[in-house]
């Protein structure tokens, strides 16, 4: 089966894990610190905070910013549910905002403006599929409204612009991301004081960690704030250090594959739309396409599966999930809902070749009843 995404892991990661095991120190040691510095350097930041997941990163950011009961946070519904869940974790209210269009499935600035109230305190911008939102426009909007701007950059590691939009950015290193630590995440925050609060809250609010106490004359510690167990371990950090060495190259391979996909889809599946037709910075995390309205998406999914091709959907709208329908009934986001009904994600990862892309497009064309001279998927 040709998978939608696939981690690139091998002997270097195995060797890095073996070194951690041989060291006898498994959590929050030198490798975590080295990974934090390397990831920060890649994004032009002084430092970052490695955590257990992107969900943890979002929660820690909101917590450190004192967002809580009575506050509203603007979020897209076209995202993984964790974006909205993190707002609920701090007992604030997620306010769902429609996307701009099927071609630009990013949070609409006009809709965000319309949904602002005196209780709106922050915005979580999601760089959907790895494509960056308009930084200048959102910064101007946040400044005019006095809002805190947060990036959900789960799809966009390796881009220098990421982490420069507002107060903080959250990253994911889950197994299907552009780079992986299996589970894991990070926070980039340019304000050292905010970064320190996030780092403190990551480990139960403890004034020192186990590794620090090992090298200190006094093995005692204090708890200075409410915190969480959101630490990253040495083994995941070791994998991350290896993965960082390939991230930019892998992102470039993704870009080349997307260019080829776009050209072949336009040529052989002209009724299929590919979002983000206008160039913008991207890490090219996934390959979303928009099927014609006359096509039953499940039929296409089934036909591609018979060719050995996995597909998936990004995303079922969060506001239409049972939990959120019950908590926030009556929300209608026409652009998001129309996009989600027709979106299909096809395979994209650095181990795919040009021949594979041709095979996927040929199978897609066949599933739509379109004649093409391209080969079939194997």
C-alpha positions as CSV (number, residue, x, y, z in Angstrom):
1,X,0.0,0.0,0.0
2,X,1.3,3.5,-1.0
3,X,0.7,5.5,2.2
4,X,-0.3,9.1,2.4
5,X,2.7,9.8,4.6
6,X,5.6,7.7,5.8
7,X,8.4,8.5,8.3
8,X,12.0,8.3,7.1
9,X,13.8,6.4,9.8
10,X,16.7,4.0,9.7
11,X,20.1,3.2,11.0
12,X,21.1,6.7,12.1
13,X,18.0,6.9,14.4
14,X,18.7,3.4,15.7
15,X,22.3,4.3,16.5
16,X,21.1,7.5,18.2
17,X,18.7,5.5,20.4
18,X,21.4,3.0,21.3
19,X,23.6,5.8,22.5
20,X,20.9,7.1,24.8
21,X,20.3,3.6,26.2
22,X,24.0,3.1,26.7
23,X,24.3,6.4,28.5
24,X,21.8,5.4,31.2
25,X,20.1,8.8,31.2
26,X,16.7,8.6,29.5
27,X,14.9,11.9,30.1
28,X,15.4,15.6,30.1
29,X,19.2,15.6,29.7
30,X,21.8,16.9,27.3
31,X,20.1,15.6,24.2
32,X,16.9,17.5,24.9
33,X,18.9,20.7,25.3
34,X,20.9,20.0,22.1
35,X,17.7,19.4,20.2
36,X,16.1,22.5,21.5
37,X,19.1,24.6,20.4
38,X,19.3,23.0,17.0
39,X,15.6,23.4,16.3
40,X,15.7,27.0,17.4
41,X,18.7,27.7,15.3
42,X,17.0,26.3,12.2
43,X,14.2,28.8,12.7
44,X,16.3,31.8,13.6
45,X,15.3,31.8,17.2
46,X,17.5,32.0,20.3
47,X,15.9,29.0,22.0
48,X,12.9,26.8,22.1
49,X,11.1,24.5,24.5
50,X,10.7,20.8,23.5
51,X,7.6,19.1,24.8
52,X,5.6,15.9,24.5
53,X,3.3,16.9,21.6
54,X,2.0,19.8,19.6
55,X,-1.1,19.6,21.7
56,X,1.0,20.1,24.8
57,X,2.7,23.0,23.1
58,X,-0.6,24.8,22.4
59,X,-1.8,24.2,25.9
60,X,1.4,25.5,27.5
61,X,1.3,28.7,25.3
62,X,-2.3,29.5,26.3
63,X,-1.6,28.7,29.9
64,X,1.5,30.8,30.0
65,X,-0.4,33.7,28.5
66,X,-3.0,33.5,31.2
67,X,-5.8,32.9,28.8
68,X,-8.7,31.4,30.7
69,X,-12.4,31.5,31.7
70,X,-14.3,34.3,30.0
71,X,-11.7,34.6,27.2
72,X,-12.4,33.8,23.6
73,X,-9.9,32.4,21.1
74,X,-10.4,32.5,17.3
75,X,-9.6,29.2,15.7
76,X,-10.3,27.6,12.3
77,X,-12.6,24.6,12.2
78,X,-10.4,23.2,9.3
79,X,-7.8,21.8,11.6
80,X,-7.0,18.8,13.8
81,X,-9.2,18.8,16.9
82,X,-6.2,19.5,19.2
83,X,-6.2,23.2,18.1
84,X,-9.6,23.7,19.7
85,X,-9.1,21.3,22.5
86,X,-6.2,23.3,23.8
87,X,-8.5,26.3,24.2
88,X,-10.9,24.2,26.3
89,X,-8.0,22.9,28.4
90,X,-7.6,26.5,29.8
91,X,-11.4,26.9,30.2
92,X,-11.5,29.5,27.5
93,X,-14.0,29.5,24.5
94,X,-12.9,28.5,21.0
95,X,-14.7,30.7,18.4
96,X,-14.7,28.9,15.0
97,X,-13.8,31.0,11.9
98,X,-14.5,30.0,8.3
99,X,-11.7,29.6,5.7
100,X,-11.1,32.1,3.0
101,X,-12.0,29.8,0.1
102,X,-11.5,26.4,-1.4
103,X,-8.3,27.7,-3.1
104,X,-7.0,29.3,0.1
105,X,-8.3,27.0,2.9
106,X,-6.8,29.2,5.6
107,X,-8.6,31.2,8.3
108,X,-10.4,34.1,6.7
109,X,-9.3,37.5,8.0
110,X,-12.7,39.0,7.2
111,X,-14.6,36.3,9.0
112,X,-12.2,36.7,12.0
113,X,-13.0,40.3,12.1
114,X,-16.7,39.6,12.1
115,X,-16.4,37.1,15.0
116,X,-14.4,39.3,17.3
117,X,-16.1,40.4,20.5
118,X,-14.9,42.3,23.6
119,X,-13.9,39.0,25.0
120,X,-11.7,37.9,22.2
121,X,-8.1,37.6,23.5
122,X,-6.2,35.5,21.0
123,X,-6.0,34.0,17.6
124,X,-4.6,30.5,16.7
125,X,-3.5,30.6,13.1
126,X,-3.1,27.2,11.5
127,X,-0.7,26.9,8.5
128,X,-2.9,24.3,6.9
129,X,-1.0,21.7,4.7
130,X,2.2,23.6,5.4
131,X,1.2,26.8,3.5
132,X,1.8,30.0,5.5
133,X,-0.9,32.5,6.3
134,X,-0.3,36.2,5.3
135,X,1.9,37.4,8.1
136,X,1.6,41.1,7.5
137,X,-2.2,41.0,7.3
138,X,-2.6,39.0,10.5
139,X,-0.1,41.0,12.4
140,X,-1.9,44.2,11.5
141,X,-5.2,42.7,12.5
142,X,-3.9,41.4,15.8
143,X,-2.3,44.8,16.6
144,X,-5.4,46.7,15.7
145,X,-7.6,44.5,17.9
146,X,-5.1,44.1,20.7
147,X,-5.0,40.3,20.3
148,X,-2.3,37.7,21.0
149,X,-1.3,35.9,17.8
150,X,-0.3,32.2,18.1
151,X,0.8,29.9,15.3
152,X,-0.2,26.2,15.1
153,X,2.7,25.3,12.9
154,X,2.3,21.5,13.1
155,X,2.4,21.3,9.3
156,X,5.2,23.9,8.7
157,X,8.6,23.0,10.3
158,X,11.7,24.3,8.7
159,X,10.4,27.6,7.4
160,X,12.3,30.7,8.7
161,X,9.1,32.7,8.7
162,X,7.4,30.4,11.2
163,X,7.6,31.5,14.7
164,X,7.8,35.2,13.7
165,X,4.1,36.0,13.4
166,X,3.2,36.7,17.1
167,X,3.9,35.6,20.6
168,X,4.6,31.9,20.0
169,X,4.4,29.0,17.6
170,X,3.6,25.3,18.3
171,X,5.2,22.5,16.3
172,X,4.5,18.8,15.9
173,X,6.9,15.9,15.5
174,X,4.2,13.2,15.3
175,X,5.0,10.2,13.1
176,X,3.3,11.6,10.0
177,X,4.9,15.0,10.1
178,X,7.8,16.4,7.9
179,X,10.2,15.3,10.6
180,X,9.4,13.0,13.5
181,X,10.4,12.1,17.0
182,X,7.5,9.5,17.1
183,X,5.6,11.7,19.6
184,X,6.8,15.2,20.4
185,X,6.5,18.9,19.9
186,X,8.1,22.3,20.5
187,X,7.4,25.9,21.3
188,X,9.2,28.8,19.8
189,X,8.6,32.0,21.7
190,X,10.7,35.1,21.1
191,X,10.0,36.6,24.5
192,X,12.5,35.0,27.0
193,X,10.1,35.5,29.9
194,X,7.3,33.8,28.1
195,X,9.6,31.0,27.1
196,X,10.8,30.6,30.7
197,X,7.1,30.3,31.9
198,X,6.4,27.6,29.3
199,X,9.6,25.7,30.2
200,X,8.7,25.8,33.9
201,X,5.1,24.7,33.3
202,X,6.4,21.8,31.1
203,X,7.8,20.0,34.2
204,X,5.2,20.4,37.0
205,X,6.4,24.0,37.7
206,X,9.5,22.6,39.4
207,X,12.3,25.0,40.0
208,X,14.9,22.4,38.8
209,X,14.9,19.2,36.9
210,X,16.5,15.8,37.7
211,X,19.5,16.4,35.5
212,X,20.1,19.8,37.1
213,X,19.9,18.4,40.6
214,X,22.4,15.7,39.7
215,X,25.0,18.4,39.0
216,X,24.0,20.6,41.9
217,X,25.2,20.6,45.6
218,X,21.6,20.7,46.8
219,X,19.2,18.1,45.5
220,X,16.1,20.0,46.6
221,X,13.6,21.8,44.5
222,X,10.5,24.0,44.8
223,X,7.2,24.2,42.9
224,X,6.5,27.8,41.9
225,X,3.5,27.4,39.7
226,X,0.8,25.0,38.5
227,X,2.5,22.8,35.8
228,X,2.1,19.7,33.8
229,X,4.0,16.6,32.8
230,X,4.8,17.6,29.2
231,X,8.5,16.8,29.0
232,X,10.3,15.3,26.0
233,X,12.6,12.4,26.7
234,X,16.2,11.8,25.6
235,X,15.3,9.1,23.2
236,X,12.9,11.3,21.2
237,X,15.3,14.2,21.3
238,X,18.0,11.9,19.9
239,X,15.8,10.9,17.0
240,X,14.9,14.6,16.5
241,X,18.6,15.6,16.2
242,X,19.0,13.0,13.4
243,X,15.8,14.0,11.7
244,X,16.7,17.7,11.7
245,X,19.7,16.9,9.5
246,X,17.3,15.9,6.7
247,X,14.4,18.3,7.2
248,X,15.2,21.0,4.7
249,X,16.2,18.4,2.0
250,X,12.9,16.5,2.6
251,X,10.9,19.7,2.4
252,X,12.6,20.5,-0.9
253,X,11.7,17.0,-2.2
254,X,8.1,17.6,-1.2
255,X,8.1,20.9,-3.1
256,X,9.3,19.2,-6.3
257,X,6.7,16.4,-6.0
258,X,3.9,19.0,-5.5
259,X,5.0,20.9,-8.6
260,X,4.8,17.6,-10.5
261,X,1.5,16.7,-9.0
262,X,0.0,20.1,-10.0
263,X,1.2,19.8,-13.6
264,X,-0.1,16.2,-14.1
265,X,-3.4,16.8,-12.3
266,X,-4.0,19.9,-14.5
267,X,-3.2,17.8,-17.6
268,X,-5.0,14.6,-16.8
269,X,-7.6,15.4,-14.2
270,X,-8.7,19.0,-15.2
271,X,-11.9,18.7,-13.1
272,X,-9.8,18.3,-9.9
273,X,-8.7,21.4,-8.2
274,X,-5.5,21.8,-6.2
275,X,-5.6,24.4,-3.4
276,X,-3.1,27.2,-3.1
277,X,-2.8,28.0,-6.8
278,X,-0.9,31.2,-6.1
279,X,2.6,30.6,-4.8
280,X,3.2,31.2,-1.0
281,X,5.8,29.8,1.4
282,X,5.2,26.2,2.3
283,X,6.7,23.1,3.9
284,X,4.4,21.0,1.7
285,X,3.2,18.8,4.5
286,X,0.2,17.2,2.7
287,X,-1.2,17.0,-0.9
288,X,-4.9,18.1,-0.7
289,X,-7.0,18.0,-3.8
290,X,-10.7,19.0,-4.3
291,X,-12.8,16.6,-6.2
292,X,-15.6,17.7,-8.6
293,X,-19.0,18.2,-7.0
294,X,-20.5,15.5,-9.2
295,X,-18.2,12.8,-7.9
296,X,-18.8,10.6,-4.8
297,X,-15.7,10.9,-2.7
298,X,-16.0,7.4,-1.2
299,X,-16.1,5.9,-4.7
300,X,-12.8,7.6,-5.5
301,X,-11.3,6.4,-2.2
302,X,-12.4,2.9,-2.9
303,X,-11.1,2.9,-6.4
304,X,-7.7,4.3,-5.4
305,X,-7.4,1.6,-2.7
306,X,-7.9,-1.1,-5.4
307,X,-4.7,0.4,-7.0
308,X,-2.9,0.1,-3.6
309,X,-3.1,3.9,-2.9
310,X,-4.1,5.2,0.6
311,X,-6.0,8.4,0.9
312,X,-7.3,10.4,3.8
313,X,-9.3,13.6,4.6
314,X,-7.9,16.8,6.1
315,X,-10.1,17.5,8.0
316,X,-13.5,16.7,9.3
317,X,-14.5,20.1,10.5
318,X,-14.1,20.4,14.3
319,X,-17.3,22.3,14.8
320,X,-19.3,19.4,13.3
321,X,-17.9,16.8,15.7
322,X,-20.2,15.5,18.4
323,X,-18.4,17.1,21.3
324,X,-18.4,20.6,19.7
325,X,-21.9,20.3,18.2
326,X,-23.1,19.7,21.7
327,X,-21.1,22.5,23.3
328,X,-21.5,25.0,20.5
329,X,-24.7,24.2,18.5
330,X,-25.9,26.0,15.5
331,X,-22.5,27.0,14.0
332,X,-22.4,27.1,10.2
333,X,-19.2,27.7,8.2
334,X,-20.2,27.4,4.6
335,X,-16.7,27.5,3.0
336,X,-15.2,25.1,5.5
337,X,-18.0,22.7,5.2
338,X,-18.0,22.7,1.4
339,X,-14.2,22.2,1.3
340,X,-14.4,19.4,3.8
341,X,-17.0,17.5,1.7
342,X,-14.8,17.4,-1.4
343,X,-11.2,17.4,-0.1
344,X,-9.1,14.3,-0.5
345,X,-5.5,13.9,0.6
346,X,-3.3,11.8,-1.7
347,X,0.2,10.5,-0.9
348,X,3.1,12.9,-0.4
349,X,6.4,12.1,1.3
350,X,10.1,12.2,0.4
351,X,10.3,8.5,-0.5
352,X,7.8,9.0,-3.3
353,X,9.4,9.2,-6.8
354,X,8.2,11.0,-10.0
355,X,7.1,7.6,-11.3
356,X,5.0,7.1,-8.2
357,X,3.3,10.5,-8.7
358,X,2.5,9.6,-12.3
359,X,1.0,6.3,-11.1
360,X,-1.1,8.1,-8.5
361,X,-2.4,10.6,-11.0
362,X,-3.2,7.8,-13.5
363,X,-5.2,6.0,-10.9
364,X,-7.0,9.2,-9.9
365,X,-7.9,9.8,-13.6
366,X,-9.1,6.3,-13.9
367,X,-11.2,6.6,-10.8
368,X,-12.8,9.7,-12.3
369,X,-13.4,8.0,-15.7
370,X,-10.8,10.1,-17.4
371,X,-8.7,8.6,-20.1
372,X,-4.9,9.0,-19.7
373,X,-1.8,7.6,-21.2
374,X,0.0,7.5,-17.8
375,X,0.8,4.1,-16.2
376,X,-1.2,2.5,-13.5
377,X,-0.1,2.4,-9.8
378,X,1.8,-0.6,-8.7
